[in-house]
Amino acid sequence: MNATQLRASLYIAGLCGIYLAAAMFLPAAIDLYYGNRDWQLFAACGFMVGSFSLACTLATRGSTPVVSKRLAFFIVNVLWALFSLVGALPLYLSPLGLTFSQSLFESISAITTTGSTVIAGLDNVAPGILFWRSLLHWMGGIGIVALGLFVLPFLRVGGMSFFKLESSDTGDKPFAKLATFTRAFLAVYVGLTLACTIAYDMTGMGHFDALNHAMATVATGGFSTHDASFGHFQSLPLMWVGTVFMTVCSLPFSIMILFAVRRRTDTLFDPQVGFFLGYLCLFSCLLGVYHHVHNDVALPVALTHSFFNISSILSTTGFASEDYTLWGPFALGLALFATFLGGCSGSTAGGIKAYRVLILIGVMNTGLKKLLYPNAVYPVRYGRKSVDPDIVKGIFLFVSLYMAIWVTGSLILTLLGYDLLTAISASITCLSNVGPGIGHIIGPAGNFSTISDPALNVLSVLMLLGRLEVLTVLVLFMPMFWKN
């Protein structure tokens, strides 16, 4: 890294800070509309962040450096750190009385679309705060898809989008110009948000609840305006609306864009889409039948709750219709297993992701064949295409580090005094950006409000590591990264 690259990073961070400052006036307007005095807090934070960001932008203007992988890695980390800190500012200064660690945890949970919360009594929280959390979700979702589609595939560290995985030839990209692709993506993202808001509104939510839950659903975030999450509404139609939109937003956005804009129906046959929908339906049906038999719940009701909660976990949204961990040991084990998997690449979902699991299965398949025919050549395939060996190595590196970080985080939490179930579920739910954990403290019926500040700091790091695909962060700790 050199001075020019650092200057460029600060310049971009300043520009993003200006956008964040402008966004703060939206919850200010919400509070002003509802007659809440917190609007002054958001307005003051907006002016403060905007002034500082503008000064930073003006001070760091200069020649644009040559774009490199090193610069891209650094900018990605700087921007996510900036969003997390700026997002925490109104929360820390609000009347909620949160510590800085709690405010930062809440902000990171929102930006990374994790959905874990330290705020108890959401039903009585000011509307501006509730909207700010949902807005951070929604903006974080945009950043996640942009990261997965435009940055990580070209750095070869993950986030394989459909078009990048299918061909490395730039002529096969769905749009020749990045600006065209970006406009199409924003149109689909905003369109899904509006459609989800209208659907929630028409099936029983109030206008404000519908907008907040729609932003959280499309971003697969999971922040609710009520402590009981979707259980507050006690509505089966609402749960099916949520299930549909959570599932759709777990699919690659590049595929949705190609299908919506160019009617490319062939994109719907991306292997990871069928694989993801397959294990979602399988898990949901198994859990629904188990809930029906084990707890004597009517089958239609049991299937509604199982599809909603499994799609919430696999999409890493984190909504809950009720405390599914009380359904029985099978429900507990299935929920923990599903927490690892996640949705599709190129979506706002977290976790290991379907395409990595598919390729790992392909590697195991070819490995077993090689035992029978050692001299034969069996390429690992993704659909009809052979997978680059470097991609296979990268996936093994990612999954190995993913599991190592989960184990390390769990051990640190046990060292801080938490029981094993809470420790392992808190670590994986934050690393996979799912939201609720397992157990009486952080389960679907609880939250993270009683977790200590040191533990919250550990979990905040895990959320960022999981959202930035692990390698994007860890590469900064390599000494050679900082050498010119």
N, C-alpha and C positions, 0 to 999 in steps of 0.2 A: 504493500500500500504506500502511496506517495501523497504529497500535499494536494495535488490536483484531484485525485480520487476522493480524498476526504472532504475537500471543498464541494465537489459535486454531490456527495452523499448528504452533506448538510443542506445544500441548496434544495435537493429533492425533498428532504425531511421538512424543510421550512414551507415548501409549497403544500405538502400534505397537512401540515399544521394549520395552515390558513383554511383549508377545506374543513378540517375538524372544528375549528373555531366557528365557522359559519354554521356547521351542523348543530352547535350548541344553542343557537337561537330558535331551533324547532321545539325542543322541550320547554324553552322559555315561553314560547307562544302558547304551548299547551297549558302550562301553569297559569299564565295570564288569562286564558280563556276560562279556566275552572276557578279563577279567583284565588289561586294559591300564591303566597309571597315568595316561593322558591324561584319564581321567574327571575328575580333580581340576582340570585346566585348564578344561574346559567348565563345571564347576560354579562355579569362581571367576569366569569370564567372565559366567555367567548371573546370579550375585548382583551383580556389579559393574554390568552393564548394567541389570538390573532396578532396582537402588537408584537409579541416576542417572535412569532414565526415570520412576520413581515420583515422585521429587523434582521433576522437570520438569513432570509432570502436575499435581501439587498446587499448584505455584507459578504455573501459567498457567490455572487454572480461571477461568472468567468467562462473561460473556454471549456467546452465539453470534452471530457477525456475519452479515450478509446474504450468502448464497452468490452469488458472481459468477464470471465466467470468469477474472478476474485471480487470485482466491483459489484457484480450482481448478488453474490452471497452477502456481502457486507451491507448493501442497501436493503435487502430483504430483512435482515436482522434489525437494522436501525429503524426501519418503518414500523415493524411490529412492536418494538420497544417503545417507540414514540406513541403509537396508538394506545398502548396499554397504560402508559403514564398519564397521557392527556385524558383518557377515558376515566381514570381513577380520580381526577381532580375534583369534579363536581360531587362525586360520591363521598370523598373525604371531607369536603367542606359543608356537606348537607347536614340537616338536623338529625340524621340517622345515628350519629355517634359512632361511626365505624373507625377502627384504627387504620393506619396507613396500609398495613399488610392485608386487612380485610378489604379495603377499597381497591387495592391493586389486584387482589384475587378476583373480586367481582368484575373488574374491568377486563382482566385477561380472560376470565371465563366467558364474558360477552364477546370480546373480539375474536377469540378462538372458536366461538360457537359451541362451547362446552355445555353451559347451562347449569353448572353447579353454583349455588348461591349461599351467601352468608347472611342474607337479610331474612329475618323472621317477621311475620306480621305483614306480608305483602298486601293484604286486603286493605290496610290502612295507610299505605305509603303514598306520598304525593304523586299525582299523575305524571308530572314532569320527570321524576326519577324513573318511574316505570317505563315511560316512553324512551328515555335516554338509554336504558339497558337494552330495550328492543332495537333501538336504532343502531347501537354498537354491534349487536348481533347481525343486523342486516348489512351494515357496511363491512363487517368482518367476513360475511359470506361472499361479498363481491371480491374482496382481497384474496380469499381462499381459492376461488375458482380461477381468478387471474393468475395466482401463483401456480396452480396445477396445470393450467393450459398453456401459459406463455413463458414461464421461467424454468420450472423444474425439469420439464422434458428436455430442454436444450442444455441443461447442466448435467443431464444424465444421472440425476440423483433421486428420481422418483416422479410421481405425478403424471404418469403416462396418459396423455390424452388419446382419444381414439385416432385422430389423424396422425399423430406422431408415432404411435405404436405400429400403425398399419404401413407407414412409409416414411423413410427419412428424406425423400425427395421433396424439396420445397414446392414443386409443381403440383403435388398431390394434397396440399393444404386446402381446407374447405373454402378459404377465401384468400385471394392473392394479396390483399392489403390487410395489415393488422388492424387498421382503423375500421374497416368494414366489419371484420370479425368482432371487434369490441362493441360496435354499435348494435350488432345483432345479439350479442350476449346480454347487453344491458336491456334490450327490448324484451328478451325472453325472461330475464330475471324480474324486471318490473311487472311484466304481464302476469307471471306466475303469482307475484305478490298481490296484485289487484284481484286476480281470480280467486285466490285463497281468502282474501278479506271479504269479498262478496259472498263466497260460499259459507264462511263462518257466520256472517251477519244474517244470512237467509235461514240458517239452521239453528238460530237461537242465541247467539252471542250479541252483546251490545256493540255499538260502533267502535268504541274505544278498545274493548277487549278483542274484537275481531281484528283490528289493525295490528295490535301488539302481537297477538298470537300468530297472525299471518307472517309478519316479519320474522318471528322466531321459527316458524315452520319452514319457510322457504330457505332460510339460512341453516336449517337443521340445528338450531341452537337450543331451544327448550325453555327459555325464560318465560314464566307465566306471570300474570298479574294477580294470581291468587296462590296462597300457600298449598292448597289442595290440587294445584295444577288443573288438568282436565277433569279430575274428580269433582271439582266445584260445580260443574255444569250438569252432571248426571244425565247426559244425553248420548244415546247410541248413534243417532245420525251425525252428531258433531264428531264422534270418534271415527266414523268411517270417512268423513271429509278429511280429518287429520291424517288418517292412514294413507289415503290416496296421495295427498300432497307430500307427505314425508317420503313416501316411496318414490314418487316422481323426482323429487329433488335429491334423491340418493343416486340418480342415474347421471352419466356424464353429460355435462352441459353442451359439449361439442356435438354430441349425437342429437340432442333436442334442437339445437340451432340448425343443424343440417336438415333435420326432418321438418322443422317448422318453416324454414326459409326456402329450402330447395326441394322439399318433398322427397328427400333421399330415404326411401323406406329400407334400403339395404343396411343403413347404419343401425337400425334397430336390432340387427343380428350380431352385434358385437358380443363375443363370447362372455365377457364379464357381466353383461346385462342379464342374459339368461341364467347364468350361474347365481348371480345375486338374487334374482326373483325366485329362483328355485329353492335356495336355502331359506329365504324369508317365508315362503309359503309352507315349506316342510316344518320349520320350527313353530310357526303359528298354529298349524293344524295339530301338531303333536301336543303343544301346550294347551290348546283349546279343548281337545278331547280329555287330556289329563285333568284340567280344571273342572270339566263337566263330570267326570267320573269320581274324582277324588273329593270334590267339594260340593257335589250334588247341585251344580248350577246349570240352568237351562242351556242347551247346546248353542243356540244362536247368540245368547248373551256371552257365554264363555268364549266363543270364537271371535266375537266383536272385541272383547277385552284383550284376547291373546294377539290378534292381528295388530291392534293399536299399539300394545306395549312392545311386541317384538319389532315392529317397524320403527318404533321410537328408539329402541336400543340399537338396531342394526344401522339405522340412518344416523345414529349418534345425536339424535335430537334431544332426548331426555325428558319428554313429557311422560306423565303417568296418569292412568285412569283410576288406579287404586294401588295398594301396596301388594304387588304381585309376589313379593318374597314370602308372603304368608300363605300362598296357595299350596305349598308343599316343597319337599327337598328337590324334586325334579325341576320345578320352576326356578328355584334358586340356582341350581347347577346350570340350567340352560341359559338363564340370564347372564351369568358370569361368563360362560363360553361365548355367547353372542357379543359380549362387550369387546372381545378381541377382534372380531371379524370386520365390522364396519360396512360401508357401502362401496360404491364404484369410484374409480379414479376419475378426476375431472369434475367431481361434484363437491358439494359443501360438507359431505360426510367425512368422518375421521376413521380411525382404526387402521388395521393392517391393509384392508381394502381387497376387493374381490379379485382384481386382476393379479395381484401378488400371490394370493392363495391358489389361483388357477395355475400360474406358472410353477409354483412349488409342487403342485400335484403332478404337473407334466414332468418335472425333474425327477420326482420319485418314480414315476412310471418308466421313464427311459433308464433310470438306474437299475430297476429290477430286470428290465429286458437285457441290459448289458451283462447281468449275472449269468444269463442263459447263453447269450451270444457275445462274448467279450470283444470280438473283432468287428462287429457290426457298428454302423454309424446311425445313431438315432437322434436327430435334432429335436430340441424342445420346441413345441409349436404353440402358438396362440392363434386359435382359429386355423386359417390356412397358411399363415405366415410363420417362418422359423424365427425364433427369438434370438437376438444377438447375445452371444456368451457374456459380453460385458454387462448386459441388462440382468442376466441371471446372477452374476456375481454381485451386482448392486443390490438385488433383492435379498440375497442371502446375507449380505452385510447389514442391510436395513433391519431384517427380521431378527438377526442375532443381537444387534444393538438395542432393538426395541425390547426384547425379552430381558436383556441385561439391565436396562434402565428401569424396567418394571420391578425386577427383583431388588435392585438397589434402592429404589424409592420405597418399596415395602419394608425393607430392613430398617431404613432411616425412620420410618413412621413407628415401627415397633420399638426402636430405640427411644423415641419420644414418648413412649408410654401407651400406645394404642394397641388394642387386641389384633390378632392376626387377620381376622376376617375384615375388619375395618381397614387395616393397613393395605392388604392386597387389593381390596376392591376400590379404595380411594385412589391408589396408584394407577390402576388400569383404567378407571373411569376418567381420570384426568389425562392420562397419556393418550387414550383413545378419543378424548373429547366427547364423552357420552353424557355426563351430567350426574345423575344420581348413582350412588354406589349400592352396596348391599350391607345389611345390618340395621340395628335399631338407631344408630347415630346418623348415618348419611344415606340411608335407604330411601326409597320413593316417598315414604311418609316423613322423612326428616330433611335436614339440610346441613350445611357446613358451618353454621353459626357458632357451634360449641368447639370447633377445632381451634387449637392454639395458633398463635401467629407464626412460630417457627415451622409448624407443620403446613400452614397455608403457604408459606414461602416455598417450601419444597414442592407442593402441589402446583403452584403457579409456574415453576420451572418445568414441571412435567407437562403441563398444558401447552406451553410454548414449544417444547421439544416435539410433542406429538403433532401439533398443528403444522410445524415447519418441516415435517418429515425427518426429524432427528438429525440427519446428515448435514442439513443446511446450517444447523447451529453448531454442531460438533466440529465442523471444519475450521471454525474460527479459532479453535484452541490448538490448532497445529502451528508450531513455530514458523514453518515455511510459508504459511499464509501471509504473514506480516513482512516477509522479506521482499525487497524490490527485485 
